[in-house]
Amino acid sequence: MTGVPARRAAGVALCLVMLVSVGTVLTACDGGKTTVAGSPRAAASRTAAGARGRIASRTAPGRQAASAAGTLPVPAPLVPFGTGGSVGAGTWRPVGRHVDGVPAVYETTLDPPGGTRLAGIAWMDTALLSARLYSGSKSPGGGPYRYTAPVQPAQAVSLVAAFNGGFKMADAHGGYYTEGRMIDPLVGGAASLVIYASGQVTVGAWGTDVRMTPDVVAVRQNLVPLVAGGRPTALAASADWRAWGSTCGVSSCAASVPGIEYQWRSGAGVTADGALVYVVGPALDPLQLAELLARAGVVRGMQLDINPSWPVFASYAPASPRGLAAPSNGRKLLATTQQGPWTFFEPWWARDFITMSARPGGPRTG
């Protein structure tokens, strides 16, 4: 691993002092990224060291009343990396079924640092949404499971969004726990998406940020943390991109074809106030994925599945509040993903995924 330079600690301390004294988010603080000597992406990636998007303590029109009931503040616009950027990049738009009359999911896009192919970012209000882990015959295997593809009508009536899980367990270097069963042993230090009996969801390092408690109902581990303390980890910033999984080639996923660094990647993480963020893009290295998560306010994040066939995020907006989510009323976060709103409704889908559904009984208040 690449060590964290001393200037990072100094930069963080300076930013914290400025934040406390001004009482707002400053986008001019030096992010103090780890520089990887000899990496062809280092110079371009480190231009992102300035502004970081944070979740603003404000409310959007239509959410004021709901905010008092326990919803999260909507995300502030994200500052693009560098001086360029696509039109509308960083501007959030509500998508999907409303919960108690207000949006629970927002989406935007950003050009990754040093890249030009847009990545999609989804922000989910965990005060309004309840998470559930669906398991597949290939990941994690070992079924049957109560919750597996296809999503059934009883769950489709409240479904707002869904997204892919992680690697097959042989490649995940972690464990899997669900429905009261330890499918694969949980690994200390592994990046973990954890779901509780209340439907609340978080992300963190197992044994440090998160651990087994009586109210944990699901744990999906995949590799090691990608973002910690609001910054890319040392391994994410290192030149060892192969540590984050084997990738397909430019035009083929055949085992004999060398993989490429800038490939389809997805990740998820949580913000300081508990929102869940998902990122996906067609040409990302691990550091760019980590930078995108951090720019969206993620304090702890992990990589999920990679390569063209697996990453997908879909939101659903039935015509009526209690209408059934279905492929016909779903939309992709990125139009270029191979999978789409239909994926989670297909009986043949053999991978794990996470659903986010309208929380029963209204917003979570604690």
C-alpha positions as CSV (number, residue, x, y, z in Angstrom):
1,M,0.0,0.0,0.0
2,T,1.0,3.6,-0.6
3,G,1.4,5.5,2.7
4,V,-0.6,8.7,3.3
5,P,1.7,11.8,3.0
6,A,2.1,14.0,5.9
7,R,0.6,16.9,4.0
8,R,-2.8,15.1,3.9
9,A,-3.0,15.2,7.7
10,A,-2.0,18.9,7.7
11,G,-4.5,19.7,5.0
12,V,-7.3,17.9,6.8
13,A,-6.5,19.8,10.0
14,L,-6.5,23.1,8.2
15,C,-9.8,22.3,6.5
16,L,-11.4,21.3,9.8
17,V,-10.3,24.6,11.5
18,M,-11.7,26.6,8.6
19,L,-15.0,24.7,8.6
20,V,-15.4,25.2,12.3
21,S,-14.6,28.9,12.1
22,V,-16.8,29.6,9.1
23,G,-19.6,27.2,9.9
24,T,-20.2,26.1,6.3
25,V,-18.7,23.8,3.7
26,L,-15.6,25.3,2.0
27,T,-14.9,23.9,-1.4
28,A,-11.4,25.5,-1.6
29,C,-9.7,23.3,1.0
30,D,-7.0,21.1,-0.4
31,G,-8.2,17.5,-0.3
32,G,-4.6,16.3,0.2
33,K,-4.9,13.2,-2.0
34,T,-2.3,10.5,-2.0
35,T,-0.1,10.9,-5.1
36,V,1.0,7.7,-6.8
37,A,4.4,8.1,-8.3
38,G,4.5,7.1,-11.9
39,S,0.8,6.6,-12.3
40,P,-0.4,8.0,-15.6
41,R,-3.6,9.2,-14.0
42,A,-2.0,10.9,-11.0
43,A,-1.8,14.4,-12.3
44,A,-5.4,14.4,-13.7
45,S,-6.9,12.7,-10.7
46,R,-5.3,15.1,-8.2
47,T,-6.9,18.1,-9.8
48,A,-9.9,16.9,-7.9
49,A,-8.2,17.8,-4.6
50,G,-10.2,21.0,-4.3
51,A,-13.9,21.1,-3.9
52,R,-15.9,18.2,-2.3
53,G,-19.6,18.0,-2.4
54,R,-21.3,17.7,1.0
55,I,-24.9,17.1,2.1
56,A,-26.3,20.6,2.8
57,S,-28.4,21.4,5.8
58,R,-31.2,22.7,3.8
59,T,-34.5,21.4,2.4
60,A,-35.9,21.5,-1.1
61,P,-39.4,22.7,-2.1
62,G,-41.9,20.1,-1.1
63,R,-39.8,18.6,1.6
64,Q,-40.1,21.2,4.3
65,A,-43.0,19.6,6.2
66,A,-41.6,16.1,5.7
67,S,-38.2,17.2,7.0
68,A,-39.7,17.8,10.4
69,A,-40.9,14.2,10.4
70,G,-37.4,12.8,10.0
71,T,-36.4,13.0,6.4
72,L,-32.8,13.8,5.5
73,P,-31.7,17.1,4.0
74,V,-31.6,16.9,0.2
75,P,-28.1,16.7,-1.3
76,A,-26.4,20.0,-2.3
77,P,-25.3,20.4,-5.9
78,L,-21.9,18.7,-6.5
79,V,-19.0,20.7,-7.8
80,P,-17.6,19.2,-11.0
81,F,-14.0,18.0,-11.1
82,G,-11.7,20.4,-12.9
83,T,-13.0,23.4,-14.9
84,G,-15.0,21.5,-17.5
85,G,-17.9,19.1,-17.1
86,S,-21.0,18.1,-19.0
87,V,-24.1,20.3,-19.0
88,G,-26.2,19.7,-15.9
89,A,-23.4,17.7,-14.2
90,G,-23.7,17.8,-10.4
91,T,-27.3,19.0,-10.4
92,W,-29.6,16.6,-8.6
93,R,-33.0,15.6,-9.9
94,P,-35.7,13.5,-8.1
95,V,-36.5,10.2,-9.5
96,G,-38.7,7.2,-8.6
97,R,-41.8,6.7,-6.5
98,H,-42.4,9.4,-3.9
99,V,-42.7,8.3,-0.2
100,D,-45.3,10.1,1.8
101,G,-45.5,12.6,-1.0
102,V,-41.8,13.6,-1.2
103,P,-38.9,12.3,-3.3
104,A,-36.7,9.7,-1.7
105,V,-34.1,9.2,-4.5
106,Y,-32.1,11.9,-6.3
107,E,-29.8,11.3,-9.3
108,T,-27.0,13.2,-11.0
109,T,-24.0,12.7,-13.2
110,L,-20.4,13.8,-13.1
111,D,-17.3,13.5,-15.3
112,P,-14.8,11.5,-13.2
113,P,-11.5,13.3,-12.4
114,G,-9.3,13.0,-15.4
115,G,-12.1,11.3,-17.4
116,T,-14.7,12.3,-19.9
117,R,-17.2,9.4,-19.8
118,L,-20.0,10.3,-17.4
119,A,-20.6,8.4,-14.2
120,G,-24.0,8.2,-12.5
121,I,-24.6,9.0,-8.8
122,A,-27.8,8.2,-6.9
123,W,-28.6,9.5,-3.4
124,M,-31.1,7.7,-1.2
125,D,-32.9,9.0,1.8
126,T,-32.6,6.2,4.4
127,A,-35.2,7.9,6.6
128,L,-37.8,7.2,4.0
129,L,-36.4,4.0,2.5
130,S,-35.9,0.5,3.9
131,A,-33.2,-1.8,2.5
132,R,-33.3,-5.5,1.8
133,L,-30.7,-7.9,0.5
134,Y,-31.8,-10.3,-2.2
135,S,-29.6,-13.4,-2.8
136,G,-28.8,-15.3,-5.9
137,S,-27.9,-18.8,-7.0
138,K,-24.4,-17.6,-8.1
139,S,-23.8,-14.9,-5.5
140,P,-23.7,-16.0,-2.9
141,G,-25.1,-19.4,-3.9
142,G,-26.2,-21.8,-1.2
143,G,-29.9,-21.2,-1.5
144,P,-32.8,-21.4,-1.6
145,Y,-33.6,-17.9,-0.3
146,R,-36.9,-16.2,0.7
147,Y,-35.7,-13.1,-1.1
148,T,-34.3,-13.7,-4.5
149,A,-35.1,-12.7,-8.1
150,P,-37.7,-12.0,-9.3
151,V,-39.1,-9.3,-7.0
152,Q,-42.6,-10.4,-6.1
153,P,-45.8,-8.2,-6.1
154,A,-45.8,-8.0,-2.3
155,Q,-42.5,-6.2,-2.5
156,A,-43.0,-4.4,-5.8
157,V,-45.9,-2.4,-4.2
158,S,-43.3,-0.4,-2.2
159,L,-40.2,-0.7,-4.3
160,V,-38.5,2.6,-5.1
161,A,-35.0,1.5,-6.3
162,A,-32.6,-1.4,-6.6
163,F,-28.9,-1.9,-7.4
164,N,-26.4,-4.6,-7.8
165,G,-24.4,-6.4,-5.1
166,G,-20.8,-7.5,-5.1
167,F,-18.5,-10.2,-6.6
168,K,-19.0,-13.9,-6.5
169,M,-17.9,-15.0,-3.1
170,A,-14.8,-16.8,-4.3
171,D,-13.6,-13.3,-5.5
172,A,-15.1,-11.1,-2.8
173,H,-12.5,-12.0,0.0
174,G,-15.3,-11.5,2.5
175,G,-18.4,-13.1,3.9
176,Y,-22.2,-13.1,3.5
177,Y,-24.9,-13.3,6.1
178,T,-28.6,-13.2,5.5
179,E,-32.0,-14.7,6.6
180,G,-30.4,-16.0,9.8
181,R,-27.7,-18.0,8.0
182,M,-24.0,-17.5,7.7
183,I,-23.5,-18.3,4.0
184,D,-19.7,-17.4,4.1
185,P,-17.8,-16.4,7.3
186,L,-17.5,-12.7,7.9
187,V,-14.0,-11.3,7.6
188,G,-12.6,-8.7,9.9
189,G,-11.7,-5.5,8.2
190,A,-13.7,-6.3,5.1
191,A,-15.8,-3.6,3.5
192,S,-19.4,-4.4,4.5
193,L,-22.9,-3.3,3.6
194,V,-25.0,-4.0,6.7
195,I,-28.8,-4.1,6.9
196,Y,-30.7,-4.0,10.2
197,A,-34.1,-5.3,11.2
198,S,-35.4,-1.7,11.0
199,G,-34.4,-1.6,7.3
200,Q,-31.7,0.8,8.0
201,V,-28.5,0.3,6.0
202,T,-24.9,1.4,6.5
203,V,-21.4,0.7,5.1
204,G,-18.1,0.2,7.0
205,A,-15.2,-1.9,7.9
206,W,-16.2,-5.1,9.7
207,G,-15.2,-5.1,13.3
208,T,-14.3,-1.4,13.4
209,D,-17.2,0.6,12.0
210,V,-19.8,-2.2,12.0
211,R,-20.1,-5.5,13.8
212,M,-22.6,-8.3,14.5
213,T,-25.5,-7.3,16.8
214,P,-28.9,-8.9,17.5
215,D,-30.6,-6.5,15.1
216,V,-28.3,-7.2,12.1
217,V,-30.2,-9.1,9.4
218,A,-27.9,-9.0,6.5
219,V,-24.2,-8.4,5.8
220,R,-22.7,-8.3,2.3
221,Q,-18.9,-8.0,2.3
222,N,-16.8,-7.2,-0.8
223,L,-13.0,-6.6,-0.7
224,V,-11.7,-3.8,1.7
225,P,-12.9,-0.2,2.2
226,L,-12.6,2.1,-0.8
227,V,-13.4,5.3,1.2
228,A,-12.7,5.9,4.8
229,G,-13.0,9.2,6.7
230,G,-14.4,10.8,3.7
231,R,-11.3,10.1,1.6
232,P,-10.1,7.4,-0.8
233,T,-8.1,4.8,1.1
234,A,-4.4,4.3,0.5
235,L,-5.1,1.1,-1.6
236,A,-7.7,2.9,-3.7
237,A,-5.1,5.6,-4.4
238,S,-2.3,3.1,-5.1
239,A,-1.2,2.0,-8.6
240,D,-2.4,-1.6,-7.8
241,W,-5.7,-1.4,-9.6
242,R,-5.8,-5.2,-9.9
243,A,-6.3,-5.4,-6.2
244,W,-9.9,-4.3,-6.9
245,G,-10.8,-7.3,-9.1
246,S,-10.1,-8.8,-12.5
247,T,-11.5,-6.7,-15.3
248,C,-12.6,-7.5,-18.8
249,G,-10.7,-6.4,-21.9
250,V,-11.7,-3.6,-24.2
251,S,-14.1,-5.7,-26.2
252,S,-14.1,-9.1,-24.6
253,C,-14.3,-10.8,-21.2
254,A,-12.5,-13.9,-22.3
255,A,-10.1,-15.2,-19.6
256,S,-7.2,-15.0,-22.1
257,V,-7.8,-11.2,-22.8
258,P,-5.9,-8.8,-20.6
259,G,-8.1,-6.7,-18.4
260,I,-8.1,-2.9,-18.5
261,E,-7.8,-0.4,-15.7
262,Y,-10.6,1.9,-16.7
263,Q,-13.6,-0.4,-16.7
264,W,-17.3,-0.5,-15.5
265,R,-17.3,-0.2,-11.8
266,S,-19.9,0.4,-9.1
267,G,-19.7,1.3,-5.4
268,A,-21.8,2.4,-2.5
269,G,-21.3,4.3,0.7
270,V,-22.9,6.4,3.5
271,T,-22.8,10.1,4.2
272,A,-22.3,11.6,7.6
273,D,-26.0,12.0,8.1
274,G,-26.8,8.4,7.0
275,A,-27.9,8.8,3.3
276,L,-26.9,5.9,1.0
277,V,-25.0,6.8,-2.1
278,Y,-24.5,4.6,-5.2
279,V,-22.0,5.4,-8.0
280,V,-21.6,3.6,-11.4
281,G,-19.5,4.4,-14.5
282,P,-18.2,2.8,-17.7
283,A,-14.6,3.9,-17.5
284,L,-13.4,4.1,-13.9
285,D,-10.3,3.1,-12.1
286,P,-10.6,2.4,-8.3
287,L,-9.4,5.9,-7.4
288,Q,-11.9,7.6,-9.6
289,L,-14.7,5.6,-8.1
290,A,-13.5,6.5,-4.7
291,E,-13.3,10.2,-5.6
292,L,-16.8,10.2,-7.0
293,L,-18.2,8.6,-3.8
294,A,-16.3,11.1,-1.7
295,R,-17.4,14.1,-3.8
296,A,-21.0,13.0,-3.1
297,G,-20.4,13.2,0.6
298,V,-19.6,9.6,1.4
299,V,-17.6,9.1,4.6
300,R,-17.3,5.2,4.3
301,G,-17.6,3.5,1.0
302,M,-17.0,0.2,-0.8
303,Q,-16.6,-1.1,-4.3
304,L,-19.5,-3.4,-5.5
305,D,-19.5,-5.4,-8.8
306,I,-17.5,-4.5,-11.8
307,N,-17.3,-5.2,-15.6
308,P,-20.0,-4.6,-18.2
309,S,-22.5,-7.3,-17.4
310,W,-23.2,-6.6,-13.7
311,P,-23.5,-3.0,-12.5
312,V,-27.0,-1.5,-12.6
313,F,-29.1,0.9,-10.6
314,A,-32.8,1.4,-11.4
315,S,-35.5,3.5,-9.9
316,Y,-39.3,2.9,-10.3
317,A,-42.2,5.4,-10.5
318,P,-45.6,3.7,-10.8
319,A,-48.5,5.9,-11.7
320,S,-50.2,5.6,-8.3
321,P,-48.6,5.7,-4.9
322,R,-49.3,2.0,-4.2
323,G,-48.8,0.9,-7.8
324,L,-46.5,-2.1,-8.6
325,A,-43.0,-1.3,-9.6
326,A,-42.3,-2.9,-12.9
327,P,-39.8,-2.8,-15.8
328,S,-42.3,-0.6,-17.6
329,N,-42.2,2.2,-15.0
330,G,-38.5,1.9,-14.2
331,R,-35.5,3.8,-15.5
332,K,-31.7,3.3,-15.5
333,L,-29.4,5.6,-13.6
334,L,-27.1,5.4,-16.7
335,A,-28.6,4.6,-20.0
336,T,-25.5,2.7,-21.1
337,T,-25.6,-0.1,-18.4
338,Q,-26.3,-3.5,-20.0
339,Q,-28.8,-4.4,-17.2
340,G,-31.8,-2.3,-16.4
341,P,-35.2,-2.0,-14.6
342,W,-36.1,-5.5,-15.9
343,T,-33.1,-7.2,-14.3
344,F,-34.5,-7.6,-10.8
345,F,-37.8,-9.0,-12.2
346,E,-36.1,-11.8,-14.1
347,P,-36.2,-15.3,-12.6
348,W,-32.9,-16.1,-14.2
349,W,-31.0,-13.3,-12.5
350,A,-28.5,-15.2,-10.3
351,R,-26.7,-12.3,-8.5
352,D,-27.4,-10.7,-5.2
353,F,-28.8,-7.2,-5.2
354,I,-30.2,-4.6,-2.7
355,T,-33.7,-3.1,-2.9
356,M,-34.7,0.2,-1.4
357,S,-38.5,0.4,-0.6
358,A,-40.9,2.9,0.9
359,R,-40.5,2.6,4.7
360,P,-43.7,1.3,6.3
361,G,-45.3,3.7,8.7
362,G,-43.6,6.8,7.4
363,P,-40.2,8.3,7.8
364,R,-37.7,6.8,10.3
365,T,-37.2,9.2,13.2
366,G,-34.4,7.6,15.0
